């Protein structure tokens, strides 16, 4: 009498297979290679672009780094006669130049950048892309076709685990230190957040940050017309 064989449960971590190379496996590894080349190329391009740029005799000149390591812009502060020029350039956005009379500067300090919606968006996107790329790494030893030699559960865990962790980490790393320059305008107050000290500091009590704030404040508040109440 024939009996039905009980199917063998697929292990969470199946054996490697270096003989079968379906299109899903080769395509995944090719895609990862392309992503690595694009990311490294973009990083080098950004680094070279803003590394060689420099303002003329700036009071402050710093790269703007997203998350403290990815160069995507540059900020400079230049004092010309009785005015201060704040130049800011951002990747994919463009540049802006703000010319402000020194007499309108109310206060100079340092703050941690707030986590804007744009920062949260990029944290989620980059975290997802990183997890997506890393979940193809096991295709080196697995077939990545959901077959008997593919640990799709492990790969899925890598994708969504890295996605969630990196989204949180990158959101926290968005709070780099910036100079906050508060200006009196005809309709109220306006504040400019300017990258400083290379754009990779996170602690306001860092001696280098405090020294930089003191230096910039001394240069910009020489002609201020405002009292302590205005600087609140």
Number of C-alpha atoms within 10 A of each C-alpha: 2 4 5 5 6 6 6 6 7 12 12 11 13 16 13 16 15 12 9 11 16 11 12 15 22 15 15 19 19 13 14 18 12 11 15 13 12 12 11 11 12 15 16 12 14 16 16 12 14 20 14 7 11 14 15 10 12 15 16 20 23 23 29 29 21 19 21 19 14 16 26 21 25 27 26 24 26 19 19 13 8 12 18 21 18 22 18 21 18 17 13 8 9 9 13 11 13 12 14 17 18 22 18 20 27 25 21 20 18 22 16 17 18 13 14 11 10 9 19 17 13 16 24 20 15 16 24 21 16 19 23 19 18 17 23 24 17 20 25 16 18 26 25 27 16 12 12 17 20 25 24 23 13 14 20 15 13 20 21 17 15 20 22 15 14 20 21 15 13 20 21 17 20 22 22 24 26 25 24 19 20 20 21 20 11 5 6 7 14 12 15 14 19 26 28 26 17 17 24 23 21 20 16 16 10 11 10 13 21 14 12 17 19 14 13 17 17 11 14 25 17 12 15 14 13 15 10 8 7 13 14 8
